[in-house]
């Protein structure tokens, strides 16, 4: 038996409508199709899209964290190089 939803699931849009290199919105992490067809999706499909967006956001944040952790070593090497000239 499917549960009746009392409240409509709102769009996860954050108003940052730019696409990253993988084709997902940088604000809400939805694909183009997910953004364009949001209002036609069932409540269950919307919940699934939100779940997928959360997974995508986690991956992006983890990649940014790894990149930030690697930068100090790169900056130090570049700093050493700059001291030579």
SULNORUR-V782174 format. One record per residue. N is the residue number from 1. RES is the residue in three letters. PHI is phi in degrees with one decimal (999 if undefined). D_CENTER is the distance of its C-alpha to the mean C-alpha in Angstrom with 2 decimals. Layout:
n=N res=RES phi=PHI d_center=D_CENTER
n=N res=RES phi=PHI d_center=D_CENTER
This chain:
n=1 res=UNK phi=999 d_center=32.46
n=2 res=UNK phi=-85.9 d_center=29.31
n=3 res=UNK phi=-74.9 d_center=28.54
n=4 res=UNK phi=-81.1 d_center=28.98
n=5 res=UNK phi=-88.4 d_center=26.14
n=6 res=UNK phi=-85.4 d_center=27.62
n=7 res=UNK phi=-110.8 d_center=24.64
n=8 res=UNK phi=-70.1 d_center=22.38
n=9 res=UNK phi=-78.8 d_center=18.68
n=10 res=UNK phi=-73.2 d_center=17.18
n=11 res=UNK phi=-64.1 d_center=14.45
n=12 res=UNK phi=-80.7 d_center=11.08
n=13 res=UNK phi=-55.2 d_center=11.23
n=14 res=UNK phi=-112.8 d_center=11.17
n=15 res=UNK phi=79.6 d_center=13.17
n=16 res=UNK phi=-108.7 d_center=11.00
n=17 res=UNK phi=-87.9 d_center=11.62
n=18 res=UNK phi=-128.0 d_center=10.89
n=19 res=UNK phi=-104.7 d_center=9.73
n=20 res=UNK phi=-84.1 d_center=8.58
n=21 res=UNK phi=-68.5 d_center=11.16
n=22 res=UNK phi=-99.4 d_center=10.03
n=23 res=UNK phi=91.6 d_center=10.24
n=24 res=UNK phi=-102.2 d_center=6.89
n=25 res=UNK phi=-62.2 d_center=6.72
n=26 res=UNK phi=-71.4 d_center=5.54
n=27 res=UNK phi=-89.3 d_center=6.48
n=28 res=UNK phi=-113.1 d_center=5.88
n=29 res=UNK phi=67.6 d_center=3.72
n=30 res=UNK phi=-91.3 d_center=7.45
n=31 res=UNK phi=-76.6 d_center=9.81
n=32 res=UNK phi=-58.5 d_center=12.81
n=33 res=UNK phi=-63.5 d_center=15.05
n=34 res=UNK phi=-64.2 d_center=13.08
n=35 res=UNK phi=-69.6 d_center=13.11
n=36 res=UNK phi=-67.4 d_center=16.72
n=37 res=UNK phi=-106.6 d_center=18.12
n=38 res=UNK phi=-51.6 d_center=16.61
n=39 res=UNK phi=-70.4 d_center=20.13
n=40 res=UNK phi=-90.1 d_center=21.82
n=41 res=UNK phi=-76.3 d_center=19.93
n=42 res=UNK phi=-73.9 d_center=21.84
n=43 res=UNK phi=-60.2 d_center=20.86
n=44 res=UNK phi=-64.7 d_center=20.35
n=45 res=UNK phi=-65.9 d_center=18.07
n=46 res=UNK phi=-62.7 d_center=15.98
n=47 res=UNK phi=-60.9 d_center=15.79
n=48 res=UNK phi=-65.5 d_center=14.74
n=49 res=UNK phi=-61.8 d_center=11.89
n=50 res=UNK phi=-63.4 d_center=10.70
n=51 res=UNK phi=-62.7 d_center=11.31
n=52 res=UNK phi=-63.4 d_center=9.40
n=53 res=UNK phi=-62.3 d_center=6.19
n=54 res=UNK phi=-63.2 d_center=7.14
n=55 res=UNK phi=-65.6 d_center=7.93
n=56 res=UNK phi=-63.5 d_center=4.98
n=57 res=UNK phi=-62.8 d_center=3.54
n=58 res=UNK phi=-59.1 d_center=7.24
n=59 res=UNK phi=-62.9 d_center=7.69
n=60 res=UNK phi=-64.4 d_center=5.95
n=61 res=UNK phi=-65.2 d_center=7.91
n=62 res=UNK phi=-64.8 d_center=10.79
n=63 res=UNK phi=-65.7 d_center=11.06
n=64 res=UNK phi=-64.1 d_center=11.23
n=65 res=UNK phi=-63.9 d_center=13.74
n=66 res=UNK phi=-61.3 d_center=15.71
n=67 res=UNK phi=-64.8 d_center=15.91
n=68 res=UNK phi=-66.0 d_center=17.13
n=69 res=UNK phi=-70.3 d_center=19.62
n=70 res=UNK phi=-80.4 d_center=20.95
n=71 res=UNK phi=-61.7 d_center=21.45
n=72 res=UNK phi=-56.9 d_center=24.44
n=73 res=UNK phi=-66.4 d_center=26.39
n=74 res=UNK phi=-64.6 d_center=25.74
n=75 res=UNK phi=-65.6 d_center=26.70
n=76 res=UNK phi=-65.4 d_center=29.79
n=77 res=UNK phi=-63.4 d_center=30.87
n=78 res=UNK phi=-66.1 d_center=30.46
n=79 res=UNK phi=-62.5 d_center=32.33
n=80 res=UNK phi=-62.9 d_center=35.14
n=81 res=UNK phi=-65.0 d_center=35.40
n=82 res=UNK phi=-64.8 d_center=35.67
n=83 res=UNK phi=-67.1 d_center=38.50
n=84 res=UNK phi=-76.3 d_center=40.55
n=85 res=UNK phi=-111.8 d_center=40.89
